[in-house]
Structures are given as C-alpha cells and as structure tokens.
Amino acid sequence: MTAWQRLGIEPTDNQREIKKAYAKQLKLIDQDTQPEEFILLREALETAQFEAEHLIYENEDLDNSSSIFEENNSFNDQNLNSDDLNDQTLENKLKRLKHHIAIQDINFNIRDELIHFNNEIEAYKDKSISNHFRDQILDLLRKNDLDDFCYIFTEKNAENIVTNHQKIIEKEKTEYSVSSNECIQSDALSIPVILEEVSNALWNKDISDITFDKFNYLLSQQYDIPLSQQIEIKDQLQAPLAEIEIDDLQPEYFRFLELWHETYPDDIHQYNPSYYSSLLQEKLNSFLSRYKLLKKLPNEHFELLNELSGEKKFHPLKMLKLRKSLNKISKNYSTVEVIDKLQLSITQTNPNYLFLKSLSNFWKFTIINILFITITFLFFNSLIAPDNQIIVNLLITVCISLLYIFILQPILNTRILGHPGYERTLGYYLKYWCLSGFILCSLTPWLPDLPHQLLSYGWFISTTILLSALLLDATPYMNRLEQSAFINIDKWIINIGLISLSIFLISIFFIIGEPNHIWFIIYSLIPICFLFYPESFRPLFYIFGYNKEDTNLTDKQIMYRSIGIIFFRLFWVFGFSYLFIKSSSQPFMYAAGLILGSILITGFSAKNLSSTLKYLTYIALCIATLYTILFPLILIYYLYQSYQAKKIILSSC
C-alpha cells in the first residue's frame, strides 16, 4: 500500500490537503490498541509530504501518479546540469508555478521556488529562451500583485539575490505585533505557552481583546507548524470555546466563532460524535445563520439588542431608535422579522420586544382601530360635544385616535404581556371583561341613559385593549377560520358566513336596544369576538365551564362537562328572566343569555368551526337562492369540487 493509498487521497502537492487527510485517518485509529497502524500512518504522512515538496506537473498525457524529484532550495548554479534542461522542462516548471500562484497555496514556498527557477533559466544555454521564460514569469508576478519577487529575475548577482532574500525574511520577522497591552512575539513566547494561556482564559470566559489576539495568533500559525501541534491547538481550544455560555448578543464572542470558521471551514458540515464538537458546531450554525445581519450592525446596536432578551426595564425611546436603525439595515423585512432572525432567547415576555412587536404588527389591529375611531367619533358627536360642528369633533377624534393607536396601544400591550405571569393576568382580564359585559347588558333597563352610555364606552375601550393584547399574543396559526377552504370559492363562502352572522348578531342587539338604548349595540361585540377569535378566547370556555384540575379526566370529558355547566348556567339565566323579570326588561336578559351561550363557540377549534361554518353557509345559500334553480346547482358543483380537493390533500398527507 502506497503512502497516498494509506492517506486515502490522490497524489497532490497541497500540504493542507495532506494534513487534513492524515487528521481524518488518525481519528479512525486507536493509538493505544493499534500502535503499528499509527506508525505506518505517520510514515505515510512523512512520505507524502516529501513527495509533495518535489512533485512536478508533467504534460497532461503523462500518468498523474508519476513524480519527478529534484534538489530544492539550492542557490548554486554549479549544481545545475544544463544538459538536462530543455524547453519542455522549463515549460512544465512554469506551469507548476502558475498553478500554485493561481490557487494561492499558502504551503508553497514561492520565494525559494522562484529563486530555483531563476537559476535554471540562467544555466540554460540558449539565452533567447532564457529571456522568453524570464519575461513570462515577470508578467505572471505582476498580474498577481507579486512585484516584491521581481528582484529575483532582475538581480544579476546571485549573492545579491540571497542578500535581498535574507533582508526580506528579517523584515517579515519584525512585522508581527499585537496592538494591545501585551505583545505576542513568536520568538519570545512558544506556542505551547500561548496555547495554555488562551485555553485557561477561555475556560474562565475571558473574551477580551488580549485573549482574542493570542487566539488569532495561534490559528494563524496552523499551517506553519507540525501537524501534532495543529491537532493539539484545535483540541485544546475547541472545548472551552464551545463551553462559553453567551445568552446576549456579544460581538466580542462572535469574532472568536468567525475566526474559527474561517480556519476550519469544513467542520460545520462534518458529523463528529464528540460532545464539544457537536456543541461548537451548533453554535457555529446559529452564528452563521445571522452572520450577514450581525456584520451590518454597529457595536452600539448590540447593547440595544441585549435589551430585547430576558427581564429588562422598559425603554420605549431607545426601542424607537433601534427600530429606525433596523429599518435602514433591512428594508424588505419588518423590525420584528429582523430581530427574530437573530434568534434571541426569552423574548416572549420582554417589554422592549413586545413594544417593537406591537408597532410592527400594526396591520393586525386594523379592524379594532377602525372600530375605535368610529365609536369615539360617535361618542363625541352625540354625547360629549353635540353642539360642535362635525369637523371639530372629527379633528378631536383624529387626535385621540393617533395618541391611542401609536403611543398608548403598544405601551398597554407591553404592560399586559410584558411579565412572566401574564397568562394568569390575561385570564383575569378575560373573566372580568366578560362578566362586566354580561352585567351591563342585563342592567341596561335599570340604568340612567347617560351613565349607561359612559359605562358602555368605557367597556368598549377595555374591549379594544383586550383584543389588541390577545391578537399580539396569538401565534401565527391561531384563529385561522379559512382552514377548511380547499378552493378559492370556499374562502368567499366562509367570509360570507362570518359577515352574515355578525350582521345578524348586531341586528338582534340593535332591535332590543332601540330607540332608548342605542349604545346597547356595543355588547354584540362579545359574541362576534368569540366568532372571529375562538382560540384566543378559549380560556373563557373553562372559566365558565369545568375549571377544576382533574388529571383523571380526558380532554373530551372536560369539554363535555364544560358544555353541560354552561348550559346549566344558561337555563338558569333564562328561567330567572322568564319567572322574575318583567316582560319589558326580559329581552335584555335574553341578550345577556346569548352572550353567555356564545361562550360555547370558544370550546371548538378554529378548524372545526371553519368547517361547520362553510357547510352551513353553503346550505343557507342554496335554500335562499332555491327559486333561481341555477344558483344552487352552481353552489353544489363548487361544494363537490371542494370535497374532491379535500380528498386529494388528505391522500397526499
């Protein structure tokens, strides 16, 4: 078995590829139980490195596995035999130089190779051929910004070449320095000492500039040191780097990950069962997924982004500044979408994140805000300032609406949802909101007109606040009433059903309240909200139903018990109203009973509610248009198409 076969690669002069192949094969060997295999692998590495240093590319028609060895690093022309040189040999050497320069092979000793090539040119008998190859190599160096090496082919004295060569080496040795309090010098501190310092610093979660400079120095030496040291550096730095727990955004830590990925780009795609390798790979994946965005952010923004994670104080003005900056960075995405790409932790109850989320999801509150503007205008025009001109009341309404929509609404959403126990608070809010609506609806006949109108408007304001908080807290897949729409006409049918039911409920409350209690229509919002957002109001189903914690009952059993309890409460309200309330006030109690009964809607999932609503609307439209004969047939055809589409979707799942 040849050295290349043992390493598992084709013959190459790329030292990095050889070392990677060795490291890969080394992982497959247990050095304690397979010492002979380790020795053979080590010998294969040394043989491959030796061959790679002297490998010359022949013509394409020659066998790729053949290699020509030559004596390297010689500056004495007497060692060269001009009889062995010919045009083809020089051409092959030039091709080899072009190849290594083109791929920017960092392991290729370009200075020594160029000096050796120059010596061969000088030793060639035909000076015209020598000048031809000299011109070609000079053009090659200039095209690739390697003018520093042109002196090799322009100096006439070999001693001058060596002198310049030594001067450049000495200059490069003095160039490396670290711009920090501590200066790292390769000849002053050995790599093992620096490695131990960096490893200890990372274990202590020290990610300062000094540590990073040393870390950078170690990784920059990767392919200029023996393979054993390369492996040692990677093994000793991998574990502490992976163990650093960074909850917030810290550019100081991200620069370590960025440099690690640049040094070991293949690690991100390779499976490694090692715990620390997997942990670091996970962190690298997370970092790379947001790399482009992080590079665009100035350092001062990281401090603001840190305010979006965990329990932090509310800073609305700072968040407005951050929102403006993020909108400039990414114009195609909303502020929250950009923040979500950063994968911050514990944002659900963070007040600053909720504030930005409320501003970014302005479109979710469109219907609520339109209702707020309309009801507020009617309130001012009919109660507060009926003598004012309509334009004056309209301006007042616009000012109040802008204040509420763009300032108060996001702040109130933040206050309701921005603490760890917000679910409990929201549950209480739901309970007392529904009870207050039920009570105000029941007491309408006994309350004076003006206090009732003021209380009704106040209750409406609480409704808009509650709805905006619920919609902001809802997940993207909640309350989707178009889930049973399998063809386009289904969406129209479902929306027709929702609008028709809403108009029907509004009409009931309007008829009961007119002419003396016009504001009674406000309370029709309760069943309408249940209809449009059943899953957001789901807690009410259990609050007014079966709310005891019983682990022995299944979800269906709890649901059936809740339905039974709500029906019992409903019969009690209707019975009490029929027996003890005078007939003129009974409609208001029945409307209150309708509010209580509509809680049953929240017990069903949006999917079941959507399906039921769709088929009921199809049936209702067929009955309503039965006299036309043609229209019911069209509806039946579309219903059949919807059923076929549903079957196809279910069969593909």
GIGIGI-V386134 format. One record per residue. RES is the residue in three letters. SS is DSSP state (helix for helix, strand for strand, loop for the rest). BURIAL is 1 if it has 16 or more other C-alpha atoms within 10 Angstrom, else 0. Layout:
res={RES:RES}
ss={SS:SS}
burial={BURIAL:BURIAL}
This chain:
res={MET:THR:ALA:TRP:GLN:ARG:LEU:GLY:ILE:GLU:PRO:THR:ASP:ASN:GLN:ARG:GLU:ILE:LYS:LYS:ALA:TYR:ALA:LYS:GLN:LEU:LYS:LEU:ILE:ASP:GLN:ASP:THR:GLN:PRO:GLU:GLU:PHE:ILE:LEU:LEU:ARG:GLU:ALA:LEU:GLU:THR:ALA:GLN:PHE:GLU:ALA:GLU:HIS:LEU:ILE:TYR:GLU:ASN:GLU:ASP:LEU:ASP:ASN:SER:SER:SER:ILE:PHE:GLU:GLU:ASN:ASN:SER:PHE:ASN:ASP:GLN:ASN:LEU:ASN:SER:ASP:ASP:LEU:ASN:ASP:GLN:THR:LEU:GLU:ASN:LYS:LEU:LYS:ARG:LEU:LYS:HIS:HIS:ILE:ALA:ILE:GLN:ASP:ILE:ASN:PHE:ASN:ILE:ARG:ASP:GLU:LEU:ILE:HIS:PHE:ASN:ASN:GLU:ILE:GLU:ALA:TYR:LYS:ASP:LYS:SER:ILE:SER:ASN:HIS:PHE:ARG:ASP:GLN:ILE:LEU:ASP:LEU:LEU:ARG:LYS:ASN:ASP:LEU:ASP:ASP:PHE:CYS:TYR:ILE:PHE:THR:GLU:LYS:ASN:ALA:GLU:ASN:ILE:VAL:THR:ASN:HIS:GLN:LYS:ILE:ILE:GLU:LYS:GLU:LYS:THR:GLU:TYR:SER:VAL:SER:SER:ASN:GLU:CYS:ILE:GLN:SER:ASP:ALA:LEU:SER:ILE:PRO:VAL:ILE:LEU:GLU:GLU:VAL:SER:ASN:ALA:LEU:TRP:ASN:LYS:ASP:ILE:SER:ASP:ILE:THR:PHE:ASP:LYS:PHE:ASN:TYR:LEU:LEU:SER:GLN:GLN:TYR:ASP:ILE:PRO:LEU:SER:GLN:GLN:ILE:GLU:ILE:LYS:ASP:GLN:LEU:GLN:ALA:PRO:LEU:ALA:GLU:ILE:GLU:ILE:ASP:ASP:LEU:GLN:PRO:GLU:TYR:PHE:ARG:PHE:LEU:GLU:LEU:TRP:HIS:GLU:THR:TYR:PRO:ASP:ASP:ILE:HIS:GLN:TYR:ASN:PRO:SER:TYR:TYR:SER:SER:LEU:LEU:GLN:GLU:LYS:LEU:ASN:SER:PHE:LEU:SER:ARG:TYR:LYS:LEU:LEU:LYS:LYS:LEU:PRO:ASN:GLU:HIS:PHE:GLU:LEU:LEU:ASN:GLU:LEU:SER:GLY:GLU:LYS:LYS:PHE:HIS:PRO:LEU:LYS:MET:LEU:LYS:LEU:ARG:LYS:SER:LEU:ASN:LYS:ILE:SER:LYS:ASN:TYR:SER:THR:VAL:GLU:VAL:ILE:ASP:LYS:LEU:GLN:LEU:SER:ILE:THR:GLN:THR:ASN:PRO:ASN:TYR:LEU:PHE:LEU:LYS:SER:LEU:SER:ASN:PHE:TRP:LYS:PHE:THR:ILE:ILE:ASN:ILE:LEU:PHE:ILE:THR:ILE:THR:PHE:LEU:PHE:PHE:ASN:SER:LEU:ILE:ALA:PRO:ASP:ASN:GLN:ILE:ILE:VAL:ASN:LEU:LEU:ILE:THR:VAL:CYS:ILE:SER:LEU:LEU:TYR:ILE:PHE:ILE:LEU:GLN:PRO:ILE:LEU:ASN:THR:ARG:ILE:LEU:GLY:HIS:PRO:GLY:TYR:GLU:ARG:THR:LEU:GLY:TYR:TYR:LEU:LYS:TYR:TRP:CYS:LEU:SER:GLY:PHE:ILE:LEU:CYS:SER:LEU:THR:PRO:TRP:LEU:PRO:ASP:LEU:PRO:HIS:GLN:LEU:LEU:SER:TYR:GLY:TRP:PHE:ILE:SER:THR:THR:ILE:LEU:LEU:SER:ALA:LEU:LEU:LEU:ASP:ALA:THR:PRO:TYR:MET:ASN:ARG:LEU:GLU:GLN:SER:ALA:PHE:ILE:ASN:ILE:ASP:LYS:TRP:ILE:ILE:ASN:ILE:GLY:LEU:ILE:SER:LEU:SER:ILE:PHE:LEU:ILE:SER:ILE:PHE:PHE:ILE:ILE:GLY:GLU:PRO:ASN:HIS:ILE:TRP:PHE:ILE:ILE:TYR:SER:LEU:ILE:PRO:ILE:CYS:PHE:LEU:PHE:TYR:PRO:GLU:SER:PHE:ARG:PRO:LEU:PHE:TYR:ILE:PHE:GLY:TYR:ASN:LYS:GLU:ASP:THR:ASN:LEU:THR:ASP:LYS:GLN:ILE:MET:TYR:ARG:SER:ILE:GLY:ILE:ILE:PHE:PHE:ARG:LEU:PHE:TRP:VAL:PHE:GLY:PHE:SER:TYR:LEU:PHE:ILE:LYS:SER:SER:SER:GLN:PRO:PHE:MET:TYR:ALA:ALA:GLY:LEU:ILE:LEU:GLY:SER:ILE:LEU:ILE:THR:GLY:PHE:SER:ALA:LYS:ASN:LEU:SER:SER:THR:LEU:LYS:TYR:LEU:THR:TYR:ILE:ALA:LEU:CYS:ILE:ALA:THR:LEU:TYR:THR:ILE:LEU:PHE:PRO:LEU:ILE:LEU:ILE:TYR:TYR:LEU:TYR:GLN:SER:TYR:GLN:ALA:LYS:LYS:ILE:ILE:LEU:SER:SER:CYS}
ss={loop:loop:helix:helix:helix:helix:helix:loop:loop:loop:loop:loop:loop:loop:helix:helix:helix:helix:helix:helix:helix:helix:helix:helix:helix:helix:loop:loop:loop:loop:loop:loop:loop:loop:helix:helix:helix:helix:helix:helix:helix:helix:helix:helix:helix:helix:helix:helix:helix:helix:helix:helix:helix:loop:loop:loop:loop:loop:loop:loop:loop:loop:loop:loop:loop:loop:loop:loop:loop:loop:loop:loop:loop:loop:loop:loop:helix:helix:helix:loop:loop:helix:helix:helix:loop:loop:helix:helix:helix:helix:helix:helix:helix:helix:helix:helix:helix:helix:helix:helix:helix:helix:loop:loop:loop:loop:loop:loop:loop:helix:helix:helix:helix:helix:helix:helix:helix:helix:helix:helix:helix:helix:helix:loop:loop:loop:helix:helix:helix:helix:helix:helix:helix:helix:helix:helix:helix:helix:helix:helix:helix:helix:helix:loop:loop:loop:helix:helix:helix:loop:helix:helix:helix:helix:loop:loop:loop:helix:helix:helix:helix:helix:helix:helix:helix:helix:helix:helix:helix:helix:helix:helix:helix:helix:helix:loop:loop:loop:loop:loop:loop:loop:loop:loop:loop:loop:loop:loop:loop:loop:helix:helix:helix:helix:helix:helix:helix:helix:helix:helix:helix:helix:helix:loop:loop:loop:loop:loop:helix:helix:helix:helix:helix:helix:helix:helix:helix:helix:helix:helix:loop:helix:helix:helix:loop:loop:helix:helix:helix:helix:helix:helix:helix:helix:helix:helix:helix:helix:helix:helix:helix:helix:helix:loop:loop:loop:loop:loop:loop:loop:helix:helix:helix:helix:helix:helix:helix:helix:helix:helix:helix:helix:helix:loop:helix:helix:helix:helix:helix:loop:loop:loop:loop:loop:helix:helix:helix:helix:helix:helix:helix:helix:helix:helix:helix:helix:helix:helix:helix:loop:helix:helix:helix:helix:helix:helix:loop:loop:helix:helix:helix:helix:helix:helix:helix:helix:loop:loop:loop:loop:loop:loop:loop:loop:loop:helix:helix:helix:helix:helix:helix:helix:helix:helix:helix:helix:helix:helix:helix:loop:loop:loop:loop:loop:helix:helix:helix:helix:helix:helix:helix:loop:loop:loop:loop:loop:loop:loop:loop:loop:helix:helix:helix:helix:helix:helix:helix:helix:helix:helix:loop:helix:helix:helix:helix:helix:helix:helix:helix:helix:helix:helix:helix:helix:helix:helix:helix:helix:helix:helix:helix:helix:helix:helix:loop:loop:loop:loop:loop:helix:helix:helix:helix:helix:helix:helix:helix:helix:helix:helix:helix:helix:helix:helix:helix:helix:helix:helix:helix:helix:helix:helix:helix:helix:helix:helix:helix:loop:loop:loop:loop:helix:helix:helix:helix:helix:helix:helix:helix:helix:helix:helix:helix:helix:helix:helix:helix:helix:helix:helix:helix:helix:loop:helix:helix:helix:loop:loop:helix:helix:helix:helix:helix:helix:helix:helix:helix:helix:helix:helix:helix:helix:helix:helix:helix:helix:helix:helix:helix:helix:helix:helix:helix:loop:loop:loop:loop:loop:loop:loop:loop:loop:loop:loop:loop:loop:loop:helix:helix:helix:helix:helix:helix:helix:helix:helix:helix:helix:helix:helix:helix:helix:helix:helix:helix:helix:helix:helix:helix:helix:helix:helix:helix:loop:loop:loop:loop:helix:helix:helix:helix:helix:helix:helix:helix:helix:helix:helix:helix:helix:helix:helix:loop:loop:loop:loop:loop:helix:helix:helix:helix:helix:helix:loop:loop:loop:loop:loop:loop:loop:loop:loop:loop:loop:helix:helix:helix:helix:helix:helix:helix:helix:helix:helix:helix:helix:helix:helix:helix:helix:helix:helix:helix:helix:helix:helix:helix:helix:helix:helix:loop:loop:helix:helix:helix:helix:helix:helix:helix:helix:helix:helix:helix:helix:helix:helix:helix:helix:helix:helix:helix:helix:helix:loop:loop:helix:helix:helix:helix:helix:helix:helix:helix:helix:helix:helix:helix:helix:helix:helix:helix:helix:helix:helix:loop:helix:helix:helix:loop:helix:helix:helix:helix:helix:helix:helix:helix:helix:helix:helix:helix:helix:helix:helix:helix:helix:helix:helix:helix:helix:helix:helix:loop}
burial={0:0:1:1:0:1:1:0:0:0:1:1:1:1:1:1:0:1:1:0:1:1:1:0:0:1:0:0:0:0:0:0:0:0:0:0:0:1:0:0:1:1:0:1:1:0:0:1:1:0:1:1:1:0:1:1:1:1:0:0:0:0:0:0:0:0:1:0:0:0:0:0:0:0:1:0:0:0:0:1:0:0:0:0:0:0:0:0:1:1:0:0:1:1:1:1:1:1:0:1:1:0:0:0:0:0:0:1:0:0:0:1:1:1:1:1:1:1:1:1:1:1:1:1:0:0:0:0:0:1:0:0:1:1:0:0:1:1:0:1:1:0:0:0:0:0:0:0:1:1:0:1:1:0:0:0:0:1:0:0:1:0:0:1:1:0:0:0:0:0:0:0:0:0:0:0:0:0:0:0:0:0:0:1:1:1:0:0:0:0:1:0:0:1:1:0:0:1:1:1:1:1:1:0:1:1:1:0:0:1:1:1:1:1:1:1:1:1:1:0:0:1:0:0:0:0:1:0:1:1:0:0:1:1:0:0:1:1:1:1:1:1:0:1:0:0:0:1:1:0:1:0:1:1:0:1:1:0:1:1:1:0:0:0:0:0:1:1:0:0:0:0:0:0:0:1:1:1:1:1:1:0:1:1:0:0:1:1:0:1:0:0:1:1:0:0:0:0:0:0:0:1:0:1:1:0:1:1:1:1:1:1:0:1:0:1:0:0:1:0:0:1:1:0:0:1:0:0:0:0:0:0:0:1:1:1:0:1:1:0:0:1:0:1:0:0:1:1:1:1:1:1:1:1:1:1:1:1:1:1:1:1:0:0:1:0:0:1:1:0:0:1:1:0:1:1:1:1:1:1:1:0:0:0:0:0:0:0:0:0:0:0:1:1:0:0:1:0:0:0:1:0:0:1:1:0:0:0:1:1:1:1:1:1:1:1:1:1:1:0:0:0:0:0:0:1:1:0:0:1:1:0:1:1:0:0:1:1:0:1:1:1:1:1:1:0:0:0:0:0:0:1:1:0:1:1:1:0:1:1:0:0:1:1:1:1:1:1:1:1:1:1:1:0:0:0:0:1:1:1:1:1:1:1:1:1:1:0:0:1:1:0:1:1:1:1:1:1:0:0:1:1:0:0:1:1:0:0:1:1:0:1:1:0:0:0:1:0:1:1:1:1:1:1:1:1:1:1:1:1:1:1:1:1:1:1:1:1:1:1:1:1:1:1:1:1:0:0:0:0:0:0:0:0:0:0:0:1:1:0:1:1:1:0:1:1:1:0:1:1:0:0:1:1:0:0:1:1:0:0:0:0:0:0:1:1:1:1:1:1:1:1:1:1:1:1:1:1:1:1:1:1:1:1:1:1:1:0:1:1:1:0:1:1:1:0:1:1:0:0:1:1:0:0:0:0:0:0:0:0:0:1:0:0:1:0:0:1:1:0:1:1:0:0:0:0:0:0:0:0:0:0:0}
